[in-house]
Protein backbone atom coordinates (compact mmCIF):
# COMPACT_ATOMS: atom_id res chain seq x y z
CA UNK A 1 0.00 0.00 0.00
CA UNK A 2 1.04 3.60 -0.47
CA UNK A 3 3.19 5.23 2.17
CA UNK A 4 1.12 7.41 4.50
CA UNK A 5 2.82 10.78 4.36
CA UNK A 6 2.65 13.05 7.38
CA UNK A 7 1.34 16.53 6.65
CA UNK A 8 1.04 19.59 8.85
CA UNK A 9 -0.25 23.08 8.23
CA UNK A 10 1.47 26.26 9.41
CA UNK A 11 -0.42 29.57 9.56
CA UNK A 12 1.93 32.41 10.50
CA UNK A 13 0.34 35.87 10.88
CA UNK A 14 2.63 38.75 9.95
CA UNK A 15 2.10 42.33 11.13
CA UNK A 16 2.03 43.84 7.65
CA UNK A 17 -1.05 43.96 5.44
CA UNK A 18 -0.48 47.01 3.27
CA UNK A 19 2.99 46.89 1.74
CA UNK A 20 2.75 44.16 -0.91
CA UNK A 21 6.50 44.28 -1.54
CA UNK A 22 7.14 43.20 2.06
CA UNK A 23 4.38 40.58 1.90
CA UNK A 24 5.74 39.08 -1.34
CA UNK A 25 9.28 38.87 0.06
CA UNK A 26 8.04 36.93 3.10
CA UNK A 27 5.88 34.60 0.99
CA UNK A 28 8.76 33.97 -1.40
CA UNK A 29 10.77 32.45 1.45
CA UNK A 30 8.13 29.73 1.80
CA UNK A 31 8.20 28.99 -1.93
CA UNK A 32 11.93 28.25 -1.79
CA UNK A 33 11.47 25.11 0.35
CA UNK A 34 10.71 21.82 -1.44
CA UNK A 35 8.05 19.69 0.22
CA UNK A 36 5.98 22.72 1.22
CA UNK A 37 3.05 24.23 -0.67
CA UNK A 38 2.16 27.89 -0.13
CA UNK A 39 -1.61 27.72 -0.43
CA UNK A 40 -2.81 31.14 0.66
CA UNK A 41 -1.58 34.68 1.32
CA UNK A 42 -4.37 36.85 2.73
CA UNK A 43 -3.45 40.49 3.49
CA UNK A 44 -5.83 42.87 5.32
CA UNK A 45 -5.42 46.63 5.07
CA UNK A 46 -7.50 47.60 8.09
CA UNK A 47 -5.91 44.96 10.31
CA UNK A 48 -2.46 45.64 8.79
CA UNK A 49 -1.90 41.90 9.00
CA UNK A 50 -1.30 39.06 6.56
CA UNK A 51 -2.27 35.46 7.16
CA UNK A 52 -0.03 33.00 5.30
CA UNK A 53 -0.97 29.33 5.00
CA UNK A 54 1.43 26.56 4.04
CA UNK A 55 1.10 22.77 4.06
CA UNK A 56 3.77 20.11 3.79
CA UNK A 57 5.88 17.49 5.51
CA UNK A 58 6.86 18.49 9.08
CA UNK A 59 10.61 19.14 8.79
CA UNK A 60 10.15 21.08 5.57
CA UNK A 61 7.32 23.18 7.03
CA UNK A 62 9.54 24.08 10.00
CA UNK A 63 12.28 25.21 7.63
CA UNK A 64 9.86 27.32 5.57
CA UNK A 65 8.38 28.87 8.70
CA UNK A 66 11.82 29.73 10.04
CA UNK A 67 12.82 31.46 6.79
CA UNK A 68 9.57 33.44 6.66
CA UNK A 69 9.90 34.59 10.29
CA UNK A 70 13.52 35.57 9.65
CA UNK A 71 12.51 37.69 6.65
CA UNK A 72 9.65 39.30 8.61
CA UNK A 73 12.09 40.28 11.35
CA UNK A 74 14.31 41.97 8.75
CA UNK A 75 11.47 43.90 7.07
CA UNK A 76 8.89 44.77 9.76
CA UNK A 77 9.43 47.35 12.50
CA UNK A 78 6.88 46.93 15.28
CA UNK A 79 7.67 50.40 16.65
CA UNK A 80 5.78 51.81 13.66
CA UNK A 81 2.95 49.29 13.45
CA UNK A 82 -0.74 50.19 13.81
CA UNK A 83 -3.71 47.97 12.96
CA UNK A 84 -7.16 46.86 14.06
CA UNK A 85 -6.10 43.32 15.05
CA UNK A 86 -4.41 42.49 18.38
CA UNK A 87 -0.67 41.90 17.84
CA UNK A 88 2.68 41.91 19.65
CA UNK A 89 5.26 40.91 17.06
CA UNK A 90 6.44 41.17 13.47
CA UNK A 91 5.48 37.51 13.22
CA UNK A 92 2.60 37.69 15.66
CA UNK A 93 1.61 34.04 15.82
CA UNK A 94 2.97 30.89 14.18
CA UNK A 95 0.73 27.88 14.88
CA UNK A 96 1.25 24.34 13.60
CA UNK A 97 -1.81 22.24 12.81
CA UNK A 98 -2.06 18.46 12.21
CA UNK A 99 -3.48 17.70 8.76
CA UNK A 100 -2.97 13.98 8.11
CA UNK A 101 -1.23 10.92 9.59
CA UNK A 102 0.20 12.84 12.54
CA UNK A 103 -0.93 13.22 16.14
CA UNK A 104 -1.24 16.41 18.14
CA UNK A 105 1.48 15.17 20.51
CA UNK A 106 3.87 14.88 17.58
CA UNK A 107 2.93 18.38 16.38
CA UNK A 108 3.66 19.77 19.86
CA UNK A 109 7.23 18.42 19.61
CA UNK A 110 7.66 20.15 16.25
CA UNK A 111 6.20 23.41 17.59
CA UNK A 112 8.60 23.54 20.52
CA UNK A 113 11.50 22.68 18.23
CA UNK A 114 10.56 25.62 15.99
CA UNK A 115 10.14 27.90 19.01
CA UNK A 116 13.62 27.07 20.28
CA UNK A 117 15.24 27.60 16.88
CA UNK A 118 13.55 30.99 16.40
CA UNK A 119 14.78 32.07 19.82
CA UNK A 120 18.30 30.67 19.49
CA UNK A 121 19.05 31.82 15.94
CA UNK A 122 16.90 34.96 15.61
CA UNK A 123 16.85 36.14 19.24
CA UNK A 124 13.06 36.61 19.20
CA UNK A 125 11.09 36.26 22.49
CA UNK A 126 8.85 33.21 22.05
CA UNK A 127 5.68 32.24 23.92
CA UNK A 128 4.28 28.74 23.43
CA UNK A 129 0.47 28.55 23.42
CA UNK A 130 -2.46 26.15 22.97
CA UNK A 131 -1.26 22.50 23.05
CA UNK A 132 2.40 23.59 22.91
CA UNK A 133 2.05 25.68 26.09
CA UNK A 134 4.35 24.66 28.93
CA UNK A 135 2.06 26.10 31.64
CA UNK A 136 -1.72 26.24 31.93
CA UNK A 137 -1.67 30.04 32.11
CA UNK A 138 -0.08 30.31 28.68
CA UNK A 139 -2.45 28.02 26.81
CA UNK A 140 -4.74 30.92 25.84
CA UNK A 141 -3.22 33.14 23.14
CA UNK A 142 -5.08 36.18 24.44
CA UNK A 143 -3.31 35.84 27.81
CA UNK A 144 0.11 35.56 26.14
CA UNK A 145 -0.62 38.65 24.04
CA UNK A 146 -2.36 40.65 26.78
CA UNK A 147 -1.67 44.37 26.45
CA UNK A 148 -0.29 43.70 22.96
CA UNK A 149 3.00 45.18 21.74
CA UNK A 150 2.56 48.28 23.90
CA UNK A 151 2.75 46.20 27.11
CA UNK A 152 5.42 43.77 25.92
CA UNK A 153 8.42 45.64 27.34
CA UNK A 154 7.30 45.22 30.95
CA UNK A 155 5.94 41.70 30.46
CA UNK A 156 9.07 40.06 29.01
CA UNK A 157 11.17 41.44 31.85
CA UNK A 158 8.70 40.27 34.53
CA UNK A 159 9.05 36.99 36.43
CA UNK A 160 5.54 35.76 35.56
CA UNK A 161 5.61 36.53 31.85
CA UNK A 162 9.19 36.07 30.74
CA UNK A 163 9.30 34.24 27.37
CA UNK A 164 9.46 30.44 27.14
CA UNK A 165 12.42 30.83 24.79
CA UNK A 166 14.58 33.76 23.74
CA UNK A 167 15.36 37.29 24.88
CA UNK A 168 14.03 38.69 28.17
CA UNK A 169 15.46 42.15 27.48
CA UNK A 170 13.58 45.09 25.96
CA UNK A 171 16.53 46.23 23.89
CA UNK A 172 16.49 47.83 20.45
CA UNK A 173 16.44 44.50 18.61
CA UNK A 174 13.50 43.19 20.61
CA UNK A 175 11.61 46.48 20.31
CA UNK A 176 11.82 46.16 16.54
CA UNK A 177 10.79 42.49 16.28
CA UNK A 178 8.38 42.22 19.20
CA UNK A 179 7.51 38.69 20.33
CA UNK A 180 6.08 35.65 18.57
CA UNK A 181 3.58 33.09 19.85
CA UNK A 182 4.30 29.58 18.55
CA UNK A 183 1.58 27.02 19.05
CA UNK A 184 0.10 23.66 18.20
CA UNK A 185 -3.64 23.73 17.73
CA UNK A 186 -6.57 22.19 15.95
CA UNK A 187 -7.73 23.65 12.67
CA UNK A 188 -8.90 27.20 13.37
CA UNK A 189 -11.26 29.05 11.08
CA UNK A 190 -10.96 32.83 11.03
CA UNK A 191 -14.51 33.83 10.17
CA UNK A 192 -15.92 37.36 9.92
CA UNK A 193 -19.66 38.06 9.85
CA UNK A 194 -20.82 41.23 8.10
CA UNK A 195 -23.39 43.59 9.65
CA UNK A 196 -25.49 46.39 8.21
CA UNK A 197 -23.92 48.91 10.55
CA UNK A 198 -20.77 50.99 10.87
CA UNK A 199 -20.83 50.84 14.68
CA UNK A 200 -17.96 48.94 16.27
CA UNK A 201 -19.72 49.15 19.64
CA UNK A 202 -22.82 47.39 18.30
CA UNK A 203 -20.72 44.78 16.52
CA UNK A 204 -18.86 44.19 19.78
CA UNK A 205 -22.17 43.71 21.60
CA UNK A 206 -23.13 40.87 19.24
CA UNK A 207 -19.61 39.37 19.47
CA UNK A 208 -19.80 39.40 23.28
CA UNK A 209 -23.21 37.67 23.11
CA UNK A 210 -21.64 34.90 21.05
CA UNK A 211 -18.06 34.29 22.22
CA UNK A 212 -17.33 31.73 24.91
CA UNK A 213 -15.70 34.29 27.18
CA UNK A 214 -18.80 36.48 27.01
CA UNK A 215 -18.67 39.85 28.74
CA UNK A 216 -17.92 41.28 32.18
CA UNK A 217 -20.86 40.96 34.58
CA UNK A 218 -22.30 44.20 35.93
CA UNK A 219 -24.80 44.86 38.68
CA UNK A 220 -28.35 45.06 37.40
CA UNK A 221 -27.21 43.91 33.97
CA UNK A 222 -26.69 47.54 32.97
CA UNK A 223 -23.80 48.68 30.76
CA UNK A 224 -23.10 51.35 33.35
CA UNK A 225 -23.56 49.07 36.35
CA UNK A 226 -20.76 48.32 38.77
CA UNK A 227 -18.46 45.48 37.70
CA UNK A 228 -19.03 42.28 39.68
CA UNK A 229 -15.79 40.81 41.03
CA UNK A 230 -14.82 37.50 42.61
CA UNK A 231 -13.13 36.98 45.98
CA UNK A 232 -9.74 37.75 44.40
CA UNK A 233 -11.02 41.01 42.98
CA UNK A 234 -10.98 39.84 39.38
CA UNK A 235 -13.96 40.72 37.14
CA UNK A 236 -16.54 37.94 36.76
CA UNK A 237 -17.56 37.10 33.21
CA UNK A 238 -21.01 36.17 31.96
CA UNK A 239 -20.37 33.39 29.39
CA UNK A 240 -21.50 33.78 25.81
CA UNK A 241 -23.64 31.38 23.79
CA UNK A 242 -20.95 29.48 21.85
CA UNK A 243 -18.15 27.23 23.02
CA UNK A 244 -14.70 27.33 21.37
CA UNK A 245 -15.35 30.77 19.92
CA UNK A 246 -13.31 33.94 20.34
CA UNK A 247 -14.62 37.20 18.97
CA UNK A 248 -14.61 40.98 18.80
CA UNK A 249 -16.37 43.62 16.73
CA UNK A 250 -14.56 46.02 14.43
CA UNK A 251 -15.10 48.47 11.60
CA UNK A 252 -13.50 47.68 8.22
CA UNK A 253 -12.93 50.90 6.32
CA UNK A 254 -12.24 49.25 2.96
CA UNK A 255 -15.71 47.65 3.01
CA UNK A 256 -17.48 50.42 4.92
CA UNK A 257 -19.09 48.00 7.38
CA UNK A 258 -18.66 46.62 10.87
CA UNK A 259 -17.94 42.92 11.29
CA UNK A 260 -18.07 40.34 14.03
CA UNK A 261 -14.57 38.84 13.83
CA UNK A 262 -14.58 35.27 15.12
CA UNK A 263 -12.00 32.55 15.65
CA UNK A 264 -13.70 29.15 15.62
CA UNK A 265 -11.14 27.08 17.51
CA UNK A 266 -12.94 23.71 17.31
CA UNK A 267 -15.41 23.41 14.43
CA UNK A 268 -16.61 20.03 15.70
CA UNK A 269 -18.18 21.99 18.58
CA UNK A 270 -19.09 25.28 16.91
CA UNK A 271 -19.29 25.20 13.13
CA UNK A 272 -19.44 28.11 10.72
CA UNK A 273 -23.13 27.62 10.05
CA UNK A 274 -23.95 27.45 13.76
CA UNK A 275 -22.00 30.67 14.39
CA UNK A 276 -23.73 32.32 11.43
CA UNK A 277 -27.22 31.38 12.64
CA UNK A 278 -26.52 32.60 16.18
CA UNK A 279 -25.09 35.84 14.77
CA UNK A 280 -28.29 36.35 12.78
CA UNK A 281 -30.40 35.82 15.91
CA UNK A 282 -28.36 38.09 18.16
CA UNK A 283 -28.01 40.80 15.51
CA UNK A 284 -31.77 40.82 14.94
CA UNK A 285 -32.39 41.11 18.68
CA UNK A 286 -30.23 44.26 18.65
CA UNK A 287 -31.92 45.80 15.61
CA UNK A 288 -29.15 44.76 13.21
CA UNK A 289 -29.02 42.45 10.20
CA UNK A 290 -26.34 40.01 9.06
CA UNK A 291 -25.66 40.64 5.36
CA UNK A 292 -23.02 38.00 4.67
CA UNK A 293 -19.72 36.67 5.92
CA UNK A 294 -16.05 36.31 5.03
CA UNK A 295 -13.50 33.52 5.35
CA UNK A 296 -9.97 34.66 6.16
CA UNK A 297 -7.39 32.19 4.89
CA UNK A 298 -8.44 28.69 3.89
CA UNK A 299 -10.96 26.17 5.15
CA UNK A 300 -11.24 22.34 5.21
CA UNK A 301 -13.65 20.93 2.64
CA UNK A 302 -15.70 19.26 5.38
CA UNK A 303 -16.51 22.60 7.02
CA UNK A 304 -18.02 23.94 3.79
CA UNK A 305 -19.85 20.69 2.99
CA UNK A 306 -21.29 20.52 6.51
CA UNK A 307 -22.63 24.06 6.08
CA UNK A 308 -24.17 23.29 2.70
CA UNK A 309 -25.82 20.12 4.01
CA UNK A 310 -27.17 22.01 7.03
CA UNK A 311 -28.91 24.56 4.84
CA UNK A 312 -30.16 21.90 2.42
CA UNK A 313 -31.76 20.04 5.33
CA UNK A 314 -33.42 23.25 6.47
CA UNK A 315 -34.92 23.48 2.97
CA UNK A 316 -36.08 19.85 3.26
CA UNK A 317 -33.90 18.86 0.30
CA UNK A 318 -31.63 15.91 -0.44
CA UNK A 319 -27.97 16.21 0.52
CA UNK A 320 -26.86 13.42 -1.83
CA UNK A 321 -25.74 15.82 -4.56
CA UNK A 322 -22.35 16.76 -6.00
CA UNK A 323 -19.90 18.52 -3.70
CA UNK A 324 -19.81 21.47 -6.09
CA UNK A 325 -23.57 21.98 -5.68
CA UNK A 326 -23.37 21.65 -1.89
CA UNK A 327 -20.59 24.25 -1.86
CA UNK A 328 -22.75 26.66 -3.89
CA UNK A 329 -25.52 26.33 -1.33
CA UNK A 330 -23.05 26.97 1.51
CA UNK A 331 -21.58 30.04 -0.18
CA UNK A 332 -24.98 31.59 -0.91
CA UNK A 333 -26.46 30.71 2.48
CA UNK A 334 -23.50 32.14 4.41
CA UNK A 335 -23.09 35.08 2.02
CA UNK A 336 -19.43 34.22 1.51
CA UNK A 337 -19.45 36.04 -1.81
CA UNK A 338 -20.83 39.36 -0.53
CA UNK A 339 -17.52 41.24 -0.31
CA UNK A 340 -15.67 39.48 -3.14
CA UNK A 341 -16.08 36.23 -5.14
CA UNK A 342 -15.57 33.02 -3.21
CA UNK A 343 -13.23 30.75 -5.21
CA UNK A 344 -13.28 27.14 -3.94
CA UNK A 345 -10.02 26.27 -5.73
CA UNK A 346 -8.27 29.00 -3.74
CA UNK A 347 -10.11 28.78 -0.41
CA UNK A 348 -10.66 25.04 0.23
CA UNK A 349 -7.47 23.33 1.34
CA UNK A 350 -8.11 19.95 -0.32
CA UNK A 351 -8.90 21.60 -3.67
CA UNK A 352 -5.73 23.66 -3.52
CA UNK A 353 -3.62 20.55 -2.98
CA UNK A 354 -5.50 18.60 -5.66
CA UNK A 355 -4.80 21.25 -8.27
CA UNK A 356 -1.20 20.01 -8.49
CA UNK A 357 -2.25 16.57 -9.79
CA UNK A 358 -5.34 17.46 -11.83
CA UNK A 359 -3.47 17.72 -15.13
CA UNK A 360 -2.69 14.00 -15.16
CA UNK A 361 -6.03 12.88 -13.73
CA UNK A 362 -8.23 10.65 -15.89
CA UNK A 363 -11.44 11.63 -14.13
CA UNK A 364 -10.88 15.29 -14.94
CA UNK A 365 -10.82 14.61 -18.67
CA UNK A 366 -13.89 15.18 -20.82
CA UNK A 367 -15.91 12.08 -21.71
CA UNK A 368 -14.59 12.25 -25.27
CA UNK A 369 -10.97 12.65 -24.14
CA UNK A 370 -11.32 9.68 -21.78
CA UNK A 371 -12.60 7.52 -24.64
CA UNK A 372 -9.80 8.67 -26.95
CA UNK A 373 -7.15 8.08 -24.27
CA UNK A 374 -8.53 4.58 -23.69
CA UNK A 375 -8.48 3.86 -27.44
CA UNK A 376 -4.88 5.05 -27.87
CA UNK A 377 -1.86 2.75 -28.18
CA UNK A 378 -1.06 3.34 -24.51
CA UNK A 379 -1.99 0.30 -22.34
CA UNK A 380 -3.46 2.57 -19.66
CA UNK A 381 -6.18 3.40 -18.89
CA UNK A 382 -7.34 -0.16 -19.35
CA UNK A 383 -10.15 -2.46 -18.30
CA UNK A 384 -9.70 -1.77 -14.58
CA UNK A 385 -10.17 1.98 -14.94
CA UNK A 386 -13.10 1.49 -17.32
CA UNK A 387 -14.71 -0.96 -14.87
CA UNK A 388 -14.41 1.59 -12.06
CA UNK A 389 -15.94 4.25 -14.32
CA UNK A 390 -18.82 1.93 -15.21
CA UNK A 391 -19.44 1.41 -11.50
CA UNK A 392 -19.35 5.16 -10.88
CA UNK A 393 -21.93 5.72 -13.62
CA UNK A 394 -24.11 2.96 -12.18
CA UNK A 395 -24.17 4.34 -8.65
CA UNK A 396 -24.65 7.85 -10.07
CA UNK A 397 -27.84 6.62 -11.77
CA UNK A 398 -29.08 5.13 -8.49
CA UNK A 399 -28.28 8.42 -6.77
CA UNK A 400 -30.19 10.32 -9.46
CA UNK A 401 -33.32 8.24 -8.86
CA UNK A 402 -33.06 8.91 -5.10
CA UNK A 403 -32.70 12.65 -5.68
CA UNK A 404 -35.61 12.74 -8.14
CA UNK A 405 -37.72 10.80 -5.63
CA UNK A 406 -36.84 13.20 -2.81
CA UNK A 407 -38.02 16.09 -4.97
CA UNK A 408 -41.27 14.47 -6.14
CA UNK A 409 -44.41 16.48 -5.46
CA UNK A 410 -46.41 14.99 -2.60
CA UNK A 411 -43.44 13.04 -1.19
CA UNK A 412 -42.18 15.77 1.15
CA UNK A 413 -42.52 13.49 4.17
CA UNK A 414 -40.04 11.07 2.57
CA UNK A 415 -37.24 13.54 1.79
CA UNK A 416 -34.98 12.25 4.59
CA UNK A 417 -35.44 8.63 3.45
CA UNK A 418 -34.40 9.38 -0.12
CA UNK A 419 -31.72 11.84 0.92
CA UNK A 420 -30.06 9.08 2.97
CA UNK A 421 -30.05 6.78 -0.07
CA UNK A 422 -28.73 9.54 -2.31
CA UNK A 423 -25.90 10.19 0.14
CA UNK A 424 -25.00 6.49 0.10
CA UNK A 425 -25.00 6.49 -3.70
CA UNK A 426 -22.85 9.61 -3.76
CA UNK A 427 -20.28 7.89 -1.52
CA UNK A 428 -20.00 4.98 -3.96
CA UNK A 429 -19.68 7.03 -7.14
CA UNK A 430 -17.12 9.35 -5.49
CA UNK A 431 -15.02 6.38 -4.32
CA UNK A 432 -15.25 4.63 -7.68
CA UNK A 433 -14.11 7.77 -9.48
CA UNK A 434 -10.98 7.64 -7.30
CA UNK A 435 -10.44 4.03 -8.39
CA UNK A 436 -10.38 5.08 -12.06
CA UNK A 437 -7.04 6.82 -11.51
CA UNK A 438 -5.89 4.38 -8.83
CA UNK A 439 -6.11 1.44 -11.23
CA UNK A 440 -3.88 3.22 -13.73
CA UNK A 441 -1.52 4.17 -10.91
CA UNK A 442 -1.33 0.49 -9.89
CA UNK A 443 -0.50 -0.53 -13.47
CA UNK A 444 2.24 2.10 -13.65
CA UNK A 445 3.78 0.74 -10.44
CA UNK A 446 4.23 -2.64 -12.16
CA UNK A 447 5.80 -0.97 -15.20
CA UNK A 448 8.20 0.96 -12.93
CA UNK A 449 9.19 -2.25 -11.13
CA UNK A 450 9.81 -4.10 -14.41
CA UNK A 451 12.19 -1.35 -15.53
CA UNK A 452 14.41 -1.64 -12.45
CA UNK A 453 18.02 -2.77 -13.06
CA UNK A 454 18.81 -6.52 -12.85
CA UNK A 455 22.53 -6.81 -13.37
CA UNK A 456 23.61 -8.05 -9.92
CA UNK A 457 21.99 -10.63 -7.64
CA UNK A 458 21.01 -7.84 -5.21
CA UNK A 459 19.42 -5.79 -8.00
CA UNK A 460 17.50 -8.87 -9.14
CA UNK A 461 16.28 -9.49 -5.61
CA UNK A 462 15.15 -5.88 -5.16
CA UNK A 463 13.47 -5.89 -8.57
CA UNK A 464 11.57 -9.08 -7.84
CA UNK A 465 10.47 -7.74 -4.46
CA UNK A 466 9.17 -4.54 -6.12
CA UNK A 467 7.33 -6.53 -8.82
CA UNK A 468 5.67 -8.71 -6.18
CA UNK A 469 4.59 -5.69 -4.14
CA UNK A 470 3.29 -3.82 -7.20
CA UNK A 471 1.44 -6.90 -8.48
CA UNK A 472 -0.24 -7.42 -5.13
CA UNK A 473 -1.37 -3.79 -5.19
CA UNK A 474 -2.63 -4.24 -8.76
CA UNK A 475 -4.84 -7.04 -7.42
CA UNK A 476 -6.05 -5.15 -4.36
CA UNK A 477 -7.21 -2.13 -6.40
CA UNK A 478 -9.62 -3.95 -8.76
CA UNK A 479 -10.80 -6.10 -5.87
CA UNK A 480 -11.79 -2.93 -4.04
CA UNK A 481 -13.53 -1.76 -7.22
CA UNK A 482 -15.48 -5.05 -7.28
CA UNK A 483 -16.61 -4.59 -3.70
CA UNK A 484 -17.64 -0.96 -4.22
CA UNK A 485 -19.60 -1.81 -7.38
CA UNK A 486 -21.42 -4.65 -5.64
CA UNK A 487 -22.21 -2.63 -2.51
CA UNK A 488 -23.55 0.23 -4.63
CA UNK A 489 -26.22 -2.11 -6.02
CA UNK A 490 -28.12 -1.77 -2.73
CA UNK A 491 -29.01 1.76 -3.81
CA UNK A 492 -30.33 0.61 -7.20
CA UNK A 493 -32.33 -2.20 -5.59
CA UNK A 494 -34.03 0.11 -3.12
CA UNK A 495 -34.76 2.71 -5.82
CA UNK A 496 -36.24 0.00 -8.07
CA UNK A 497 -38.50 -1.01 -5.18
CA UNK A 498 -39.62 2.32 -3.73
CA UNK A 499 -38.24 5.13 -5.90
CA UNK A 500 -40.02 7.29 -8.44
CA UNK A 501 -41.51 4.73 -10.85
CA UNK A 502 -40.96 7.06 -13.80
CA UNK A 503 -37.20 6.57 -13.31
CA UNK A 504 -37.14 2.86 -12.56
CA UNK A 505 -35.39 2.14 -15.87
CA UNK A 506 -32.51 4.33 -14.70
CA UNK A 507 -32.16 2.15 -11.59
CA UNK A 508 -32.04 -0.87 -13.91
CA UNK A 509 -29.33 0.62 -16.12
CA UNK A 510 -27.42 1.50 -12.95
CA UNK A 511 -27.55 -2.15 -11.89
CA UNK A 512 -26.27 -3.29 -15.29
CA UNK A 513 -23.35 -0.87 -15.05
CA UNK A 514 -22.51 -1.93 -11.50
CA UNK A 515 -22.62 -5.65 -12.37
CA UNK A 516 -20.40 -4.98 -15.40
CA UNK A 517 -18.03 -3.08 -13.12
CA UNK A 518 -17.81 -6.11 -10.84
CA UNK A 519 -17.15 -8.55 -13.69
CA UNK A 520 -14.68 -6.25 -15.44
CA UNK A 521 -12.65 -5.66 -12.28
CA UNK A 522 -12.77 -9.42 -11.60
CA UNK A 523 -10.98 -10.05 -14.90
CA UNK A 524 -8.22 -7.68 -13.77
CA UNK A 525 -7.92 -9.44 -10.41
CA UNK A 526 -7.55 -12.81 -12.12
CA UNK A 527 -5.04 -11.79 -14.77
CA UNK A 528 -2.79 -10.02 -12.24
CA UNK A 529 -3.06 -12.92 -9.80
CA UNK A 530 -1.39 -15.22 -12.37
CA UNK A 531 1.93 -13.40 -11.90
CA UNK A 532 1.99 -13.34 -8.09
CA UNK A 533 4.29 -15.71 -6.17
CA UNK A 534 2.34 -15.44 -2.90
CA UNK A 535 -0.04 -18.32 -3.61
CA UNK A 536 -1.82 -18.11 -0.25
CA UNK A 537 -2.79 -14.50 -1.01
CA UNK A 538 -3.89 -15.51 -4.52
CA UNK A 539 -6.06 -18.36 -3.25
CA UNK A 540 -7.77 -16.11 -0.68
CA UNK A 541 -8.46 -13.24 -3.06
CA UNK A 542 -9.79 -15.50 -5.82
CA UNK A 543 -12.11 -17.23 -3.36
CA UNK A 544 -13.44 -13.91 -2.04
CA UNK A 545 -13.70 -12.46 -5.54
CA UNK A 546 -15.83 -15.34 -6.82
CA UNK A 547 -18.24 -14.79 -3.93
CA UNK A 548 -18.63 -11.11 -4.90
CA UNK A 549 -19.21 -12.05 -8.56
CA UNK A 550 -21.91 -14.60 -7.68
CA UNK A 551 -23.67 -12.18 -5.33
CA UNK A 552 -23.55 -9.37 -7.90
CA UNK A 553 -25.18 -11.56 -10.54
CA UNK A 554 -27.91 -12.57 -8.10
CA UNK A 555 -28.57 -8.95 -7.10
CA UNK A 556 -28.69 -7.88 -10.75
CA UNK A 557 -31.44 -10.45 -11.38
CA UNK A 558 -33.38 -9.24 -8.33
CA UNK A 559 -33.15 -5.59 -9.38
CA UNK A 560 -34.20 -6.29 -12.96
CA UNK A 561 -37.23 -8.26 -11.74
CA UNK A 562 -38.40 -5.14 -9.88
CA UNK A 563 -37.65 -2.97 -12.91
CA UNK A 564 -39.59 -5.25 -15.26
CA UNK A 565 -42.48 -5.41 -12.81
CA UNK A 566 -42.70 -1.59 -12.53
CA UNK A 567 -42.41 -1.06 -16.31
CA UNK A 568 -45.06 -3.68 -17.09
CA UNK A 569 -47.58 -2.29 -14.58
Secondary structure, DSSP 8 states (H G I E B T S, - for coil): ------EEEEEEEES-SS-HHHHHHHHHHHHTSTTEEEEEEEEETTTTEEEEEEEE-HHHHHHHHHHHHHHHHHH--GGG---SS---BSEEEEEEEEEES--HHHHHHHHHHHHHHHHHHH--EEEEEETT-SSGGGSSHHHHTTTHHHHHHHHHTSSTT--SBS-----HHHHHHBEEEEEEES--EEEEEEES---HHHHHHHHHHHSTT-EE-BGGG-TTS-B-B-TTS-B-EE--S-TTEEEEEEEETTTTEEEEEEEES-TTTS-HHHHHHHHHHHHHHTT--EEEEEEES-B-HHHHHHHHHHHHHHTT----S-HHHHHHHHHHHHTTTSSS---HHHHBHHHHHHTTTGGG-STTS-HHHHHHHHHSSSS-S-HHHHHHHHHHHHHHHHHHHHHHHHTSTT-GGGHHHHHHHHHHHHHHHHHHHHHHHHHHHHHHHHHHHHTS--SSHHHHHHHHHHHHHHHHHHHHHHHHHHHHHHHHHHHHHHHHHHS-GGGHHHHHHHHHHHHHHHHHHHHHHHHHHTT-S-HHHHHHHHHHHHHHHHHHHHHHHHHHHHHHHHHH-
